[in-house]
Amino acid sequence: QVQLRESGGGLVQAGGSLRLSCAASGRTFSNTAMGWFRQAPGKEREFVAAISWSRTITYYSDSVKGRFTISRDNAKNTVYLQMNSLKPEDTAVYYCAAGRRVTMIRDEYGYWGQGTQVTVSS
C-alpha cells in the first residue's frame, strides 16, 4: 500500500510559479513510478507529468512541456511538480499518483492522493 498526500496548491497570478509536493508513505514506494494529473471543473482527469523511480524517464503533456518540471527525492519519498509561467487554463485540482511503471495512462496508476487546488488568475 502507498499513501499519497499533496501540498503546495494555492492562488497565483498568471505568469507566476508554484511548486507542488507529494509525500508518499508505505513500504512499496520503492521502484514506484509517480505521476501528476489534473482535473478542471467539468472535465476529465488528464495527464500532466510522470517520472520513473530511477528519474531517468520523464513524460510531459504537450500543454505543460517547457513550463513544468517533475522531480523526485527518493530518500524523502517525495515527488515534486515545479510549475512556472502559469496560465489560467492550468487551473485545476492536481493529483499525484503512484504506479508500477512510468506511463501517461491514468488507469495504470493504482494509488492516488486527495488532490490540491491550483487556481491561476488572469
N, C-alpha and C positions, 0 to 999 in steps of 0.2 A: 504494500500500500504506500502511496505517496500523497501527502497532503500539501497543498499549494496555497499560498497567501500573497496576493498582490498588494502593492502600495505605491504611492507616488503620484497618483492621479490628481487632477485639480483643474482650475480655470486658468487659462493663459490666453494672451492676445495672439492674433495671427503673426507669424514670424518668430514667435518665442520658442522656448525649449522646455521639455520635461524629461525626467528620467524615471521610468517605471522599474520597480523591483519585484521579484517573485521569489519568496523564500520557500524552499521545499523541506519537508521533513519526512522521515520514514526511511527504512533501510534500503529501499530499492532505487534511491536517487542515482546510484552508480550505474554507469552505462545507459543513462536515460537521455533521450533527445528531448529538447524543450522547444516549445513554440509559443508565439503570441498571436492571438486572434482578436478581432474586434467586432462589435455589433452595434450598429446605429439603429435608432428607432425605426421600426417598420421594415428593417432589412435583415437579411440572413447574416449569421456569423461568418466573417470572412478571414482568410489567412492574411497575416501581416509579415511575420518573420519566423525563422526556425534556425536552430543550431544543434550540431551533433555534440555528443558527450566529449569528444576529443577537441572540439572547437575548430576542426579543420574544414567542416562543411557548414555553410550558411546559405539560407534562401531568403529572398525578399519578394514581396509582391511588387509589381511594377509601380503601383501608386505611392510606395514609400521608398523605393530604391534611391539611394543617394541622399536621403534625408534622415532615415532611421538606421540605427546600428544595434544589433543584438550581440550580447556578450554573456559570458557566464564565469563564475568563480566557483569551481567545484569544491574547493576547500570550505567555502561558506555555504554550499548548497543553494546558491542564488543565481538567478538569471536576470539580466537587465535589458531594458529597451530604451536606448537614448533616442529621443525624438527631437529633431531640430527643424527649423523652418516650418513650423506647424501651420496648418491651413484649417479653415472652418470645417471642411469636409473630413478632417481627421477626428471630429467629434464623435465619440462612441464610448461604450463600455469595453475596456480592454481586459482580455482574459489570458492567463498563461496556462499552458497545458504540457503534460508530460506523456511521452510515448516511447515505444521500443526503438523506433528508427526515425531519422530526421526526414520529414516529408511536409508537403504543403496541404495534405489531405486532412481535413478536420476529423474525419471518423477514425483515423489512425491513432489518435491521441485518446488514451483511456482515462486520464486524470485531468481535472480542471479545477482552477481556482474560482473564487466567487466574483471576481471582476473588480475593476476600479474605473471610475468615471473620468474621462478626459473631455473637457469642453474647451473649444477654441473659439474665441470671439473675434468678429471681424472689425 
